[in-house]
């Protein structure tokens, strides 16, 4: 389940924290051998402490994931009315709105478009918002605890690893042809756009992404699309995505893969669509994810600036 918004929210750091936890877990169980008894004793103490920390990290990670799923269930339970909210969200959200509390952000969107909802829909949204606000408070508290714990150990290493989402990538294009991480290795930069078929801002930018792909080809780069409705070889989702791409004149490569893969889990954590990332030759995500459709001139300029910085 995904939050079907056309813009960014304040949840960007969550997938980074989750990935950092996984790396911290790895380092927690890594030790160096030493032949002396004293060193062995000390290593045993460190391993015991690391195991305790790792257990706490795993528990925190599990709790954080559960909180995300609680929010997703709210959107799923009242899908029709929430889809209406997300469709009303502006692609040109300013930075202040992006950084505000997610519940406040949703509230402001609903209140500024109050006339678009029936009385029953408005009541449903208001109740959902209060539940989301409580969940967000728990998430913020847990993230603060995780960040404090992570800062004492392997934060920098974890952050570096968390960018390697496309390393060892394996999947297919929408015609069923095998694709692997050599796709990224052959490009100076690969622009990867995450979208889904029911996302209006996503669909509206497809033709512009096709133009960008033509331009990048001349510069040694490429645009790649990932429609999250097509994951796990979902044939219905693939058929719909191909029809939309054709209608929008978008012929650049789109990929599907298993949702339980590294990139699948990354896609599952995306909280706003469309989301675009830049990937280097080694399959690393470079810089921060880019939110919003590039059919907006200012968004396009920002993305091109990021691309030029890499090139």
Secondary structure as the mmCIF struct_conf table of DSSP 4:
data_model
#
loop_
_struct_conf.conf_type_id
_struct_conf.id
_struct_conf.beg_label_comp_id
_struct_conf.beg_label_asym_id
_struct_conf.beg_label_seq_id
_struct_conf.end_label_comp_id
_struct_conf.end_label_asym_id
_struct_conf.end_label_seq_id
BEND BEND1 UNK A 6 UNK A 7
TURN_TY1_P TURN_TY1_P1 UNK A 10 UNK A 12
HELX_RH_AL_P HELX_RH_AL_P1 UNK A 13 UNK A 28
TURN_TY1_P TURN_TY1_P2 UNK A 29 UNK A 29
BEND BEND2 UNK A 35 UNK A 36
HELX_RH_AL_P HELX_RH_AL_P2 UNK A 37 UNK A 77
TURN_TY1_P TURN_TY1_P3 UNK A 78 UNK A 78
HELX_RH_AL_P HELX_RH_AL_P3 UNK A 79 UNK A 88
BEND BEND3 UNK A 89 UNK A 89
TURN_TY1_P TURN_TY1_P4 UNK A 91 UNK A 92
HELX_RH_AL_P HELX_RH_AL_P4 UNK A 95 UNK A 99
BEND BEND4 UNK A 100 UNK A 100
HELX_RH_AL_P HELX_RH_AL_P5 UNK A 102 UNK A 112
TURN_TY1_P TURN_TY1_P5 UNK A 113 UNK A 113
HELX_RH_3T_P HELX_RH_3T_P1 UNK A 114 UNK A 116
BEND BEND5 UNK A 117 UNK A 117
HELX_RH_AL_P HELX_RH_AL_P6 UNK A 119 UNK A 151
TURN_TY1_P TURN_TY1_P6 UNK A 152 UNK A 154
HELX_RH_AL_P HELX_RH_AL_P7 UNK A 155 UNK A 162
TURN_TY1_P TURN_TY1_P7 UNK A 163 UNK A 163
TURN_TY1_P TURN_TY1_P8 UNK A 165 UNK A 168
STRN STRN1 UNK A 170 UNK A 173
TURN_TY1_P TURN_TY1_P9 UNK A 174 UNK A 175
BEND BEND6 UNK A 176 UNK A 176
STRN STRN2 UNK A 178 UNK A 180
TURN_TY1_P TURN_TY1_P10 UNK A 181 UNK A 181
HELX_RH_AL_P HELX_RH_AL_P8 UNK A 182 UNK A 185
TURN_TY1_P TURN_TY1_P11 UNK A 186 UNK A 186
BEND BEND7 UNK A 188 UNK A 188
STRN STRN3 UNK A 189 UNK A 195
TURN_TY1_P TURN_TY1_P12 UNK A 197 UNK A 198
HELX_RH_AL_P HELX_RH_AL_P9 UNK A 200 UNK A 204
TURN_TY1_P TURN_TY1_P13 UNK A 205 UNK A 205
HELX_RH_AL_P HELX_RH_AL_P10 UNK A 206 UNK A 219
TURN_TY1_P TURN_TY1_P14 UNK A 220 UNK A 220
STRN STRN4 UNK A 221 UNK A 227
HELX_RH_3T_P HELX_RH_3T_P2 UNK A 228 UNK A 233
HELX_RH_AL_P HELX_RH_AL_P11 UNK A 235 UNK A 247
TURN_TY1_P TURN_TY1_P15 UNK A 248 UNK A 249
BEND BEND8 UNK A 252 UNK A 252
STRN STRN5 UNK A 254 UNK A 256
TURN_TY1_P TURN_TY1_P16 UNK A 259 UNK A 260
BEND BEND9 UNK A 261 UNK A 261
HELX_RH_AL_P HELX_RH_AL_P12 UNK A 262 UNK A 269
BEND BEND10 UNK A 272 UNK A 274
STRN STRN6 UNK A 275 UNK A 279
TURN_TY1_P TURN_TY1_P17 UNK A 281 UNK A 282
BEND BEND11 UNK A 283 UNK A 283
STRN STRN7 UNK A 285 UNK A 291
BEND BEND12 UNK A 292 UNK A 292
TURN_TY1_P TURN_TY1_P18 UNK A 294 UNK A 295
BEND BEND13 UNK A 296 UNK A 296
HELX_RH_AL_P HELX_RH_AL_P13 UNK A 297 UNK A 310
#
